[in-house]
Structures are given as C-alpha cells and as structure tokens.
Amino acid sequence: MTHGTTTQRATLRLDGAVLRCAGEWTALNLAPLEARLEGLAWPPGDIHIELGDVRRLDIAGAWLLHRLQQGLARQGHAVSTGGLAPQAQHMLELVRRTGVAAGEVPRARRPGLLEGVGRGSLEQALHTLGLLAFVGELSAAWLRQLLHPAQVRWRQVAHELGEAGYKALGVVGLLSFLLGVVIAYQGGVQLHKYAASLYVADLVGLSMVRELAPMIAAIIVAGRTGSAYTAQIGTMKVTEEIDALRAMGIAPMELLVLPKLLALVIALPLLTVYADIMGILGGMVMAGAQLGVTFPTFVDRLGVALTTESTLLGIGKTPVFAAIIATLGCYQGFQVVGSAESVGRRTTLSVVQSIVAVIVVDAAFSVAFSYLGL
C-alpha cells in the first residue's frame, strides 16, 4: 500500500516499509509534511527511510527526521536511514547528539527557604553597594560643580524646576487644601464638645506646618516627579542614548542627575510653603463653616500658635526629602536593563522606595526634634 503527498518543494511517499523522501526539506516546506506524517499508517516491523533524493536539508528538516525516528522507535519499529549526502548526514548526527526530548527537559527547581534567604540577602547587599557607589559618584560630581559654578547647567535646572515645581502646584494645592479641611472637621468636632473651637487654628496650623505639609508635598513629588526621573533615564538607557552621551564625552551624571537634584532641592521647600498656605486656608474655611470661627479670629489665633521655629523646622526637612527622592529616582533609572518591562518595574520600585525612605527619615527627624526639645 502506498500513501503519498507533495508540497511545493518537498515530497514523501510510503512504499510498504520504505519511506521515500525527496526535494528540499527546509523550514519553509515542512508544515504540510508534519501534518502528513502524523496521519501515515506504518506497517509492522522494520522501517527504512530513504533520503537519496533529498537535495537540501537544514536544521529544521534534520530535527523533523530526528523526531520521526524517535517516534517510530517508541512504537517498537527498528528504523534505518540511507542515501543521505555526507554533509546532510553530519547535520542529522549533530541533531541526534544535541537534541533534547520534551520529557528530558529538567524542571525548574524551587529554592529552599535557606537558599531563598541567602539569595535575597545577597541581592539586597548588592543593591545597597550599588546605591552607595551612585551616591559617592553623585557627591563627587556635586563637589566639582561647587568648585566650578560655571559648569552648572542652569538651563536644564530651570527646565527641571518648572517640571518639578510649577507644574506640581495644582495637585499639591488641592490635596493640601482638602487635608486642611479634613483636619479641621475631625478635630473641630472634638474641640467643640469642650467649648474650645478656637483652638482648631492651633491644630490645623501646627500639624500642617510641622508634619503634614512637608510630608504630603514629598509624597506627591515622589509619585509624580521621582517616577518621571526613573522613566526618563530608564528609557534613555534602553535606547542607548546614555551610551551615546558617554561616547561624546558628556557625563550623564552632570547632564541628567545633578540638574534634577538641584531643581528638586529648590522646588520642594517652595512647594511645602505653598502646601502650608493651602492647608491652613482649607482649615480656615471649614472652621468658619462648621464652628463659626471667623477668618480674622482664626488668623489672630494662628499668629499665637505658630512660631518661626515651627515653620522653619517643617521647611528644613524638605531639602533632605528632595535629595532622597531625586537620588533614588535617578539611581533606579540607571538600573534599567533591556526592555520596557524593566522601565515599569524600576519606576514602581523608585516610587515605593522614595515614599518609604521619606516616611522613615521624617520619623527620624521627629525623634531628633523631640530629643533636642524643638
């Protein structure tokens, strides 16, 4: 019994126990042959594959023949081949030696608890060392520009100042205003029970100036500006623009990182002052609407509650917050490798790390101020 099929440039035909192959067995011609091989009715006993008429054989064709031989062997047939040119025979032997069956692929081994802890600790240590090296390089570049102010790229600083400061006024002002409203509402309800509604000015003013305004401004900047720093530098890393800068003799640290750091150190204290004003304004509006505290009365009490020291303590923390956000955002941007997925992952990581670092440093400032009696 004979079964046969023909493709554009390759053929196979089963004559009894002999499979005759001809034509060009290359990747472009194999799809119809694979479908036909699956439907062939193989006779019992030995099978001979005659390859004398095969004019061309590539790796894909050799792999198909190898899989065919393996399949026939699993069915209990003794398989032999013949007629293949020496070069093609060498390719078929190469596939036989290096090919791996599906069942032979080793399964991924799940690391144990101890191994997982070790790998995590090593990755964290490498990350810490990399961050320290980045901070050291940034500090050296900063000192060089302090000694040579003419090297500061003021045009880039002005651009970054607009991106990080001016364009953030809307969201910072809105959230600070609403935060002042919430504090005045929640605190005013309790103060009204004790006939102390006037002290809502103390509550709103001190909480906004010392803690909440610097914190909310820093968190917004971390999510808005820090992520933008990571995405920008990461995209430049993927598109090899940073390598091009180095090839032209331009230091990426001085062009990309220092202007961002300087701009954010200037912008965040100003945003904090703006957040102070908007938060107090929100508290003033709520105090007037809910507690009947008039604006002049609120302002007079605010002048008693707030001191220059309290205001400066809140603003004084923000340059440290700005340096942390800019450093982590730019560092994660330089850690991007290979793909857009890495850009997204590093951007998320920079935002999370910046917010956590800001909260931890703010807590450290609170403990230090308490210890110093400030």
PLY file of the C-alpha trace (Angstrom):
ply
format ascii 1.0
element vertex 374
property float x
property float y
property float z
element edge 373
property int vertex1
property int vertex2
end_header
0.00 0.00 0.00
1.28 3.45 -0.95
0.49 6.76 0.74
1.89 9.99 -0.70
1.71 13.77 -0.59
3.54 16.59 -2.33
4.45 20.10 -1.23
5.83 22.83 -3.37
9.45 21.76 -2.98
9.46 18.58 -0.91
7.87 15.12 -1.12
7.48 11.98 0.92
5.96 8.63 -0.04
5.45 5.46 1.97
6.03 2.30 -0.14
5.37 -0.59 2.19
8.11 -0.40 4.81
10.16 2.24 2.95
9.57 5.98 3.41
10.97 7.80 0.37
11.82 11.46 0.91
12.77 13.92 -1.83
13.10 17.62 -2.56
14.20 20.40 -0.24
13.48 19.63 3.42
13.81 23.15 4.80
11.84 25.22 7.28
9.66 26.77 4.57
8.40 23.39 3.32
7.91 21.32 6.47
4.45 22.29 7.75
2.48 20.11 5.25
4.92 17.25 5.72
4.47 17.27 9.51
0.70 17.06 9.13
1.04 14.18 6.65
3.49 12.22 8.79
1.03 12.23 11.68
-1.58 10.51 9.51
0.57 7.76 7.96
-0.31 4.13 8.74
3.01 2.46 9.48
3.34 -1.28 8.74
4.68 -3.54 11.47
8.37 -4.42 11.54
11.43 -2.53 10.37
11.12 0.89 8.70
13.70 2.24 6.26
13.87 5.98 5.47
15.36 6.58 2.03
16.87 10.06 1.72
18.78 9.73 -1.54
16.57 12.22 -3.39
16.72 14.92 -0.69
18.50 17.81 -2.39
18.65 20.15 0.59
18.37 19.67 4.35
18.55 22.36 7.03
18.37 22.17 10.83
14.57 22.23 10.78
14.43 19.31 8.35
17.02 17.36 10.33
15.04 17.97 13.51
11.87 16.69 11.82
13.65 13.49 10.71
15.08 13.04 14.20
11.64 13.39 15.79
10.24 10.92 13.24
12.90 8.36 14.14
12.26 8.83 17.85
8.50 8.42 17.37
8.90 5.22 15.34
11.35 3.83 17.90
8.82 4.45 20.69
6.24 2.49 18.66
8.58 -0.52 18.54
9.96 -0.12 14.99
13.60 -0.60 14.09
14.48 2.48 11.98
17.30 2.82 9.45
18.23 5.62 7.05
20.17 5.68 3.82
21.19 7.68 0.78
21.82 10.95 2.59
24.71 13.15 1.44
27.70 13.31 3.85
27.10 16.96 4.78
23.41 16.38 5.45
24.26 13.18 7.36
26.60 15.20 9.56
23.78 17.68 10.30
21.41 14.85 11.19
24.01 13.33 13.53
24.51 16.73 15.15
20.79 16.97 15.87
20.80 13.44 17.30
23.65 14.27 19.66
22.38 17.65 20.86
18.60 17.25 20.64
16.63 17.03 23.88
13.26 15.34 24.07
10.38 17.09 25.80
10.43 14.66 28.70
14.16 15.14 29.22
13.95 18.88 29.93
14.80 19.35 33.61
12.12 21.01 35.69
12.87 24.27 37.39
13.96 23.65 40.95
12.29 25.67 43.65
14.87 27.15 46.00
14.59 26.14 49.63
13.97 28.53 52.48
17.64 28.93 53.38
18.65 29.40 49.75
15.89 31.97 49.24
17.02 33.95 52.28
20.63 33.81 51.07
19.78 34.94 47.56
17.57 37.75 48.87
20.28 38.92 51.26
22.88 38.89 48.50
20.63 40.87 46.13
19.90 43.40 48.87
23.60 43.74 49.68
24.46 44.29 46.01
21.67 46.84 45.73
22.97 48.70 48.79
26.53 48.71 47.46
25.32 49.96 44.08
23.32 52.75 45.71
26.31 53.77 47.86
28.52 53.85 44.77
25.94 56.00 42.98
25.72 58.40 45.93
29.52 58.63 46.02
29.73 59.42 42.32
26.92 61.97 42.67
28.64 63.64 45.63
31.92 63.88 43.72
30.17 65.49 40.75
28.34 67.87 43.09
31.62 68.96 44.72
33.21 69.54 41.31
30.36 71.85 40.34
30.54 73.68 43.68
34.18 74.40 42.98
33.39 75.42 39.38
29.90 77.03 39.38
30.24 77.92 35.70
29.85 74.21 34.88
26.33 74.08 36.33
23.80 73.59 33.53
21.39 76.32 34.59
19.16 75.88 31.55
18.47 72.25 32.49
17.99 73.30 36.13
15.39 75.88 35.09
13.59 73.33 32.94
13.54 70.74 35.72
12.40 73.40 38.19
9.38 74.08 36.04
8.60 70.38 35.68
9.05 69.54 39.36
7.73 72.77 40.90
5.44 74.90 38.79
3.54 72.01 37.20
3.01 70.38 40.60
1.25 73.37 42.17
-2.22 72.19 41.19
-2.17 68.75 42.75
-0.17 69.86 45.81
-2.53 72.77 46.46
-5.69 70.69 46.01
-4.59 67.86 48.30
-3.23 70.24 50.94
-6.46 72.24 50.95
-8.54 69.08 51.36
-6.21 67.80 54.07
-6.70 71.06 55.98
-10.45 70.66 55.60
-10.33 67.11 56.97
-8.16 68.03 59.96
-10.38 70.98 60.86
-13.51 68.89 60.52
-12.28 65.90 62.54
-10.57 67.98 65.22
-13.25 70.63 65.37
-15.92 68.12 66.33
-13.94 67.11 69.42
-12.90 70.65 70.34
-16.48 71.88 70.10
-17.51 69.42 72.83
-15.17 71.22 75.25
-16.04 74.73 74.04
-12.55 75.08 72.60
-13.40 75.63 68.96
-10.93 78.49 68.71
-8.03 76.07 69.16
-8.77 74.48 65.81
-6.33 77.08 64.45
-3.58 75.59 66.63
-4.44 72.09 65.48
-4.52 72.89 61.77
-1.58 75.29 61.80
0.89 73.20 63.78
0.00 69.88 62.15
0.27 71.31 58.64
3.43 73.35 59.17
5.47 70.85 61.17
4.46 67.49 59.69
1.68 67.16 57.15
2.60 69.79 54.56
6.22 68.61 54.16
5.06 65.01 54.09
2.23 65.43 51.58
4.43 67.55 49.30
7.24 64.99 49.42
4.91 62.05 48.73
3.30 63.81 45.78
6.71 64.73 44.37
7.94 61.16 44.84
4.98 59.75 42.94
4.91 62.44 40.26
8.50 63.64 39.74
10.60 60.76 41.09
8.81 58.31 38.82
9.33 60.65 35.86
13.07 60.74 36.57
13.23 56.95 36.57
11.17 56.58 33.41
13.16 59.22 31.53
16.60 57.87 32.40
15.44 54.27 32.02
14.09 54.92 28.54
17.35 56.61 27.58
19.19 53.56 28.90
17.07 51.18 26.79
17.50 53.28 23.64
21.27 53.56 24.31
21.15 57.36 24.48
23.22 57.29 27.68
25.92 55.27 25.93
25.85 57.86 23.14
26.37 60.66 25.69
29.38 58.87 27.14
30.76 58.32 23.63
30.52 62.08 23.01
32.38 62.79 26.25
29.33 64.08 28.16
28.99 62.77 31.72
25.37 61.55 32.26
25.71 62.38 35.95
26.29 66.06 35.22
23.73 66.34 32.43
20.88 64.20 33.76
21.19 63.81 37.53
22.65 66.99 39.01
20.15 69.39 37.36
17.28 67.24 38.60
18.71 67.10 42.12
19.37 70.83 42.31
15.95 71.70 40.89
14.14 69.42 43.33
16.11 70.77 46.31
14.89 74.25 45.33
11.33 73.27 44.38
10.28 71.08 47.32
10.73 73.74 50.07
8.72 76.18 47.94
6.03 73.58 47.38
5.95 72.97 51.13
5.35 76.66 51.83
2.55 76.60 49.26
1.11 73.45 50.89
1.24 75.19 54.29
-0.79 78.11 52.96
-3.36 75.94 51.16
-3.77 73.57 54.13
-4.32 76.42 56.57
-6.74 78.01 54.12
-8.71 74.76 53.95
-8.82 74.55 57.74
-9.91 78.18 57.93
-12.79 77.59 55.53
-14.00 74.52 57.43
-13.63 76.23 60.81
-15.75 79.12 59.60
-18.42 76.86 58.10
-18.67 74.29 60.89
-17.56 76.02 64.10
-18.39 79.63 63.42
-14.77 80.75 63.82
-14.40 83.84 61.64
-11.41 84.37 59.39
-9.94 87.29 61.42
-10.28 85.29 64.64
-8.66 82.25 63.02
-5.76 84.35 61.73
-5.23 86.05 65.09
-5.10 82.70 66.89
-2.82 81.30 64.19
-0.34 84.09 64.86
-0.18 82.99 68.51
0.05 79.24 67.77
2.67 79.32 65.04
6.23 80.38 65.60
9.08 80.97 63.21
10.84 77.95 64.71
7.92 75.62 63.92
7.73 76.86 60.36
11.46 76.53 59.74
11.55 73.04 61.27
8.96 71.86 58.76
10.59 73.51 55.78
14.09 72.49 56.87
13.32 68.81 56.38
12.30 69.17 52.76
15.76 69.53 51.14
16.65 66.16 52.65
13.42 64.68 51.28
14.19 66.19 47.86
17.71 64.74 47.81
16.35 61.28 48.70
13.65 61.36 46.02
15.96 62.61 43.26
18.75 60.18 44.16
16.52 57.11 44.30
14.60 58.08 41.17
17.75 58.61 39.10
19.50 55.54 40.53
16.63 53.24 39.61
16.62 54.75 36.13
20.25 53.74 35.64
19.40 50.19 36.79
17.02 49.61 33.86
18.17 46.83 31.55
16.85 45.56 28.27
13.15 46.27 27.92
10.14 48.46 28.62
9.08 45.97 31.30
12.24 46.82 33.22
11.39 50.53 32.95
7.97 49.92 34.51
9.38 47.71 37.25
12.10 50.19 38.19
9.67 53.11 38.11
7.37 51.34 40.56
10.34 50.44 42.75
11.63 54.02 42.82
8.24 55.38 43.95
7.86 52.79 46.70
11.42 53.22 47.95
11.17 57.02 47.89
7.93 57.14 49.86
9.19 54.63 52.45
12.51 56.47 52.78
10.75 59.83 53.22
8.50 58.45 55.96
11.42 56.81 57.77
13.54 59.97 57.60
10.60 62.09 58.78
10.17 59.78 61.78
13.89 60.14 62.49
13.54 63.94 62.35
10.62 63.77 64.80
12.64 61.70 67.27
15.64 64.02 66.91
13.49 67.16 67.39
11.87 65.63 70.45
15.27 64.73 71.90
16.53 68.26 71.27
13.39 69.82 72.71
12.42 71.58 69.48
0 1
1 2
2 3
3 4
4 5
5 6
6 7
7 8
8 9
9 10
10 11
11 12
12 13
13 14
14 15
15 16
16 17
17 18
18 19
19 20
20 21
21 22
22 23
23 24
24 25
25 26
26 27
27 28
28 29
29 30
30 31
31 32
32 33
33 34
34 35
35 36
36 37
37 38
38 39
39 40
40 41
41 42
42 43
43 44
44 45
45 46
46 47
47 48
48 49
49 50
50 51
51 52
52 53
53 54
54 55
55 56
56 57
57 58
58 59
59 60
60 61
61 62
62 63
63 64
64 65
65 66
66 67
67 68
68 69
69 70
70 71
71 72
72 73
73 74
74 75
75 76
76 77
77 78
78 79
79 80
80 81
81 82
82 83
83 84
84 85
85 86
86 87
87 88
88 89
89 90
90 91
91 92
92 93
93 94
94 95
95 96
96 97
97 98
98 99
99 100
100 101
101 102
102 103
103 104
104 105
105 106
106 107
107 108
108 109
109 110
110 111
111 112
112 113
113 114
114 115
115 116
116 117
117 118
118 119
119 120
120 121
121 122
122 123
123 124
124 125
125 126
126 127
127 128
128 129
129 130
130 131
131 132
132 133
133 134
134 135
135 136
136 137
137 138
138 139
139 140
140 141
141 142
142 143
143 144
144 145
145 146
146 147
147 148
148 149
149 150
150 151
151 152
152 153
153 154
154 155
155 156
156 157
157 158
158 159
159 160
160 161
161 162
162 163
163 164
164 165
165 166
166 167
167 168
168 169
169 170
170 171
171 172
172 173
173 174
174 175
175 176
176 177
177 178
178 179
179 180
180 181
181 182
182 183
183 184
184 185
185 186
186 187
187 188
188 189
189 190
190 191
191 192
192 193
193 194
194 195
195 196
196 197
197 198
198 199
199 200
200 201
201 202
202 203
203 204
204 205
205 206
206 207
207 208
208 209
209 210
210 211
211 212
212 213
213 214
214 215
215 216
216 217
217 218
218 219
219 220
220 221
221 222
222 223
223 224
224 225
225 226
226 227
227 228
228 229
229 230
230 231
231 232
232 233
233 234
234 235
235 236
236 237
237 238
238 239
239 240
240 241
241 242
242 243
243 244
244 245
245 246
246 247
247 248
248 249
249 250
250 251
251 252
252 253
253 254
254 255
255 256
256 257
257 258
258 259
259 260
260 261
261 262
262 263
263 264
264 265
265 266
266 267
267 268
268 269
269 270
270 271
271 272
272 273
273 274
274 275
275 276
276 277
277 278
278 279
279 280
280 281
281 282
282 283
283 284
284 285
285 286
286 287
287 288
288 289
289 290
290 291
291 292
292 293
293 294
294 295
295 296
296 297
297 298
298 299
299 300
300 301
301 302
302 303
303 304
304 305
305 306
306 307
307 308
308 309
309 310
310 311
311 312
312 313
313 314
314 315
315 316
316 317
317 318
318 319
319 320
320 321
321 322
322 323
323 324
324 325
325 326
326 327
327 328
328 329
329 330
330 331
331 332
332 333
333 334
334 335
335 336
336 337
337 338
338 339
339 340
340 341
341 342
342 343
343 344
344 345
345 346
346 347
347 348
348 349
349 350
350 351
351 352
352 353
353 354
354 355
355 356
356 357
357 358
358 359
359 360
360 361
361 362
362 363
363 364
364 365
365 366
366 367
367 368
368 369
369 370
370 371
371 372
372 373
